[in-house]
Amino acid sequence: MKYIILAVLSILISTSVSARETNSMRSSGELVNVGDRESDLLRKMGKSYPRYFIHREGRRSCEATEYVYEIDMQIYTVLVCNGKIFRIDVNNK
């Protein structure tokens, strides 16, 4: 019985912290999609506190910027590389 309770708790914990990738996000009627320019993101969603880092994917790398937005009890993390959005992750708060 202890193991069943432990298994259920571990499943609940693991699903609550996992992020999922999405193609778009919306706030106040404004839609931002993967592939949009960074300037469009900032104009539509407003400026957040960016985090700068080097993104490496295989042999390619670029200077990336991460923006975090909290919208309707969800946290969106937008990753920008070479001036274009290449990934949007969403977590439940």
Protein Blocks (a to p, Z undefined) as FASTA:
>chain_A
ZZmmmmmmmmmmmmmmpccddfbdceehiacdehiafklmmmmnopaddddddddehjbc
cddddddddeehiacddddeehiafbdcdddZZ
